[in-house]
Amino acid sequence: MTPFSVLVSVYAKEKPNWLAEALDSILVKQSVLPSEVVLVVDGPITDELEAVILKYKSQYSETFVVHHLSSNYGLGYALNEGLKICKYDLIARMDADDIAQPNRFKVQLAFMQDNPIVDILGSPAEDINENGESIAVRSVPSEHDDIYKLMWTCPLIHPSVMFKKNVVLNAGSYTKSLKRRQDYELWFRCAQQGAHFANICEPLIRYRITDNTYARNSLKVAWQQAMIGYKGCRALSLGLKAHIGVFYPVFKALLPLKARKVLEGLIKNFDPRGKH
């Protein structure tokens, strides 16, 4: 089987039990285990998080690589540093609060072996709440052309992707200064460079959604996302609908938290990502 790395970042506000679940799902419960897991510790963290990391480091010393950053620089910077450390050309992304399905890597490796043209491969996600209970399935288009046309919607779920390292590096890697939406911006640049995208049809991760998920999407973050989307749409020559649609998060960010959650449920039926 092709060797591959898994890239994860953790910072002080992560929950230790969620980090343990995430690491367990990639280091213990996979049908195909990774060749290495690179964990970037983004600044000082709690003793509880350190204890979780030390536990897995002692058990998986040969494959578990931990890299500490002196300060909390943000996810874009942390992933950039981690990307430099990853040994292998195939890299799977994973978040410190999500859970990989046991067959995730087996399915993605087989797909990329059968479809060598694919550079970046994601999947749908099963949304879960704070208690790990299933909420919904987050759908995404599967074919390259549909993903390209819908790039303005961010049709790749970041912690579900497996990508070719050289493709991401050639596109300029993650923008270090971006603390949020670094994946959205990266996909646009990869598309400009001619990268080939795909999504597996089955959910390969359990994606954690909490009240904090909504709270983090402030008006400032939403405006930043809209600007990334607008510039990306212009670069890819996407249509008028895309140029207007990128401002939907700004409208959503203006609403109270409860109203955002209600709107999210209502708009799901009209989400273009679920129609392919």
C-alpha distance (Angstrom), angle and dihedral (degrees) to the residues before:
residue distance angle dihedral
M1 . . .
T2 3.81 . .
P3 3.82 112.2 .
F4 3.80 115.3 -117.8
S5 3.79 142.4 174.9
V6 3.80 129.4 -132.1
L7 3.81 116.2 -144.2
V8 3.82 119.9 -154.0
S9 3.80 133.0 166.2
V10 3.81 127.1 -160.0
Y11 3.80 132.5 -174.3
A12 3.81 137.8 -176.8
K13 3.81 98.2 -83.4
E14 3.81 95.9 56.9
K15 3.80 117.5 109.9
P16 3.83 113.9 -113.4
N17 3.82 94.3 -139.1
W18 3.80 91.3 51.8
L19 3.80 91.2 49.2
A20 3.81 89.2 50.8
E21 3.82 90.5 50.8
A22 3.80 91.1 49.0
L23 3.81 94.0 48.9
D24 3.79 91.5 44.1
S25 3.79 90.4 53.5
I26 3.82 93.1 54.8
L27 3.82 103.6 31.1
V28 3.81 101.8 36.8
K29 3.79 114.7 16.4
Q30 3.81 102.8 44.3
S31 3.81 120.1 112.7
V32 3.83 86.0 -142.3
L33 3.80 113.1 34.5
P34 3.83 121.9 -144.9
S35 3.80 121.6 -106.4
E36 3.80 88.4 -131.3
V37 3.80 139.9 -4.8
V38 3.80 115.6 -148.0
L39 3.81 112.8 -159.8
V40 3.80 116.1 -170.6
V41 3.81 112.4 -158.7
D42 3.80 103.4 -150.2
G43 3.81 102.0 -148.7
P44 3.82 131.2 -46.1
I45 3.81 114.4 -17.0
T46 3.80 136.8 -171.2
D47 3.79 123.9 -81.5
E48 3.81 88.3 -115.1
L49 3.81 92.1 57.8
E50 3.81 90.6 45.3
A51 3.81 89.3 53.1
V52 3.81 91.3 54.4
I53 3.80 91.5 49.0
L54 3.81 93.0 47.4
K55 3.80 90.8 50.7
Y56 3.81 93.0 56.2
K57 3.80 92.8 38.7
S58 3.81 90.5 56.6
Q59 3.81 92.4 47.8
Y60 3.82 98.1 41.9
S61 3.81 102.9 28.2
E62 3.82 94.0 147.6
T63 3.80 97.2 53.1
F64 3.82 104.5 24.3
V65 3.82 111.6 84.1
V66 3.82 117.5 -174.2
H67 3.80 120.6 -164.5
H68 3.83 119.3 -173.3
L69 3.80 123.4 -152.7
S70 3.81 116.5 -154.1
S71 3.82 93.9 -133.5
N72 3.79 138.6 20.1
Y73 3.80 100.5 -92.4
G74 3.80 98.4 165.2
L75 3.79 134.8 -105.0
G76 3.81 97.5 -72.5
Y77 3.80 92.2 55.8
A78 3.81 93.5 41.8
L79 3.80 93.7 51.3
N80 3.79 90.9 47.3
E81 3.79 90.1 55.0
G82 3.80 91.4 45.5
L83 3.78 91.9 50.0
K84 3.81 89.6 58.9
I85 3.81 90.4 53.7
C86 3.82 97.5 47.5
K87 3.82 108.4 104.6
Y88 3.77 99.8 -158.7
D89 3.79 133.8 70.1
L90 3.79 92.7 -131.3
I91 3.79 113.4 68.4
A92 3.80 128.2 -178.7
R93 3.80 117.9 -157.9
M94 3.78 121.2 -140.5
D95 3.80 133.9 173.9
A96 3.79 124.1 -134.2
D97 3.81 93.7 -121.4
D98 3.81 101.0 43.4
I99 3.80 132.4 83.7
A100 3.81 125.7 -131.4
Q101 3.79 117.1 -140.2
P102 3.85 111.0 -115.9
N103 3.82 92.6 -111.2
R104 3.80 96.8 44.2
F105 3.80 100.4 108.9
K106 3.80 94.3 36.9
V107 3.81 91.0 54.7
Q108 3.80 95.2 44.2
L109 3.80 94.8 46.1
A110 3.80 91.7 49.6
F111 3.81 91.7 48.5
M112 3.79 93.5 50.0
Q113 3.79 91.3 46.6
D114 3.81 90.5 51.8
N115 3.82 92.6 42.6
P116 3.83 106.9 39.2
I117 3.81 90.7 170.2
V118 3.82 89.8 70.4
D119 3.81 114.4 97.1
I120 3.80 101.7 172.3
L121 3.81 121.5 32.0
G122 3.79 126.7 -176.2
S123 3.78 138.3 161.0
P124 3.80 142.7 -149.1
A125 3.80 116.3 -86.2
E126 3.76 136.0 -134.9
D127 3.80 105.6 -130.4
I128 3.81 113.8 -137.2
N129 3.80 132.9 -175.7
E130 3.81 130.2 -129.6
N131 3.81 90.3 -76.3
G132 3.79 94.2 50.5
E133 3.81 92.8 -106.7
S134 3.79 117.2 147.0
I135 3.82 115.2 -106.6
A136 3.80 105.8 169.6
V137 3.79 144.8 -41.0
R138 3.80 117.8 -93.8
S139 3.82 106.4 -142.9
V140 3.80 128.1 -152.3
P141 3.84 134.3 179.4
S142 3.80 114.9 -96.2
E143 3.82 105.0 -155.1
H144 3.80 125.8 77.4
D145 3.82 96.2 -125.1
D146 3.80 92.6 51.7
I147 3.81 91.9 45.8
Y148 3.81 90.3 50.5
K149 3.82 93.5 49.5
L150 3.80 90.7 47.1
M151 3.80 96.6 44.3
W152 3.80 87.5 118.2
T153 3.83 88.9 67.2
C154 3.84 93.1 52.9
P155 3.83 93.2 -116.1
L156 3.81 94.0 -171.2
I157 3.80 120.8 77.2
H158 3.78 103.1 -137.9
P159 3.85 100.8 -142.1
S160 3.81 90.1 47.7
V161 3.79 97.4 57.9
M162 3.78 131.1 107.0
F163 3.79 113.7 -169.3
K164 3.78 143.8 174.5
K165 3.80 108.0 -101.4
N166 3.80 95.0 -143.6
V167 3.82 91.7 54.4
V168 3.80 92.6 54.0
L169 3.81 92.3 44.1
N170 3.81 91.5 49.1
A171 3.81 88.9 53.0
G172 3.80 89.9 54.8
S173 3.81 99.4 -94.5
Y174 3.81 122.1 -116.2
T175 3.80 116.3 -23.4
K176 3.80 103.8 -111.1
S177 3.80 95.5 -148.6
L178 3.82 94.6 56.3
K179 3.81 113.1 95.1
R180 3.81 92.2 175.8
R181 3.82 135.0 29.0
Q182 3.80 92.4 19.1
D183 3.80 90.2 139.7
Y184 3.83 93.3 52.5
E185 3.79 90.9 53.5
L186 3.81 92.3 44.5
W187 3.82 93.9 52.9
F188 3.80 90.7 54.6
R189 3.80 91.0 52.2
C190 3.81 92.3 46.2
A191 3.81 89.4 51.2
Q192 3.81 89.9 51.3
Q193 3.81 88.7 53.3
G194 3.82 91.2 53.5
A195 3.81 99.5 -103.7
H196 3.80 116.5 168.2
F197 3.82 116.3 -128.3
A198 3.80 135.3 -162.7
N199 3.80 139.8 164.7
I200 3.81 125.3 -148.0
C201 3.82 110.5 -125.2
E202 3.84 96.6 -127.8
P203 3.82 125.2 70.3
L204 3.81 108.2 -103.8
I205 3.80 98.6 179.1
R206 3.79 138.3 44.6
Y207 3.81 104.1 -132.0
R208 3.80 116.9 -153.4
I209 3.81 117.1 -133.2
T210 3.82 118.7 -174.9
D211 3.80 137.3 161.0
N212 3.79 86.2 -94.8
T213 3.81 89.2 59.7
Y214 3.80 89.1 62.9
A215 3.82 94.1 39.1
R216 3.83 91.8 54.9
N217 3.79 90.2 58.7
S218 3.80 94.0 82.1
L219 3.79 125.0 169.7
K220 3.81 89.4 -99.6
V221 3.81 91.7 53.4
A222 3.82 91.5 44.7
W223 3.80 91.6 51.3
Q224 3.80 90.6 48.9
Q225 3.81 89.2 51.1
A226 3.81 91.1 49.0
M227 3.80 91.6 52.0
I228 3.81 91.5 48.6
G229 3.79 89.2 49.4
Y230 3.79 95.0 45.9
K231 3.81 93.4 50.2
G232 3.80 90.2 44.3
C233 3.80 92.4 51.0
R234 3.78 90.3 52.1
A235 3.81 91.6 48.7
L236 3.82 92.1 50.6
S237 3.84 93.9 39.6
L238 3.79 92.6 -124.0
G239 3.81 119.5 172.4
L240 3.80 134.5 -91.8
K241 3.81 92.6 -93.2
A242 3.80 90.0 59.2
H243 3.81 93.2 47.1
I244 3.81 90.2 53.3
G245 3.81 96.4 37.7
V246 3.81 93.9 60.2
F247 3.82 88.4 71.3
Y248 3.82 94.0 60.9
P249 3.87 92.1 93.9
V250 3.83 88.9 56.7
F251 3.80 90.9 56.4
K252 3.81 90.4 46.1
A253 3.81 92.2 50.0
L254 3.81 90.2 57.4
L255 3.81 90.6 63.1
P256 3.82 126.7 86.2
L257 3.82 114.9 -97.8
K258 3.82 95.1 -103.2
A259 3.80 92.0 48.9
R260 3.81 90.5 50.6
K261 3.79 91.2 55.6
V262 3.81 91.6 48.9
L263 3.81 91.7 47.8
E264 3.79 91.0 48.9
G265 3.80 90.0 56.3
L266 3.80 93.2 47.7
I267 3.79 96.6 45.0
K268 3.82 92.9 50.5
N269 3.81 90.1 85.7
F270 3.81 90.1 58.2
D271 3.81 97.9 42.8
P272 3.84 106.2 125.2
R273 3.81 90.4 -149.5
G274 3.80 90.0 71.0
K275 3.80 96.6 52.6
H276 3.83 99.0 74.2
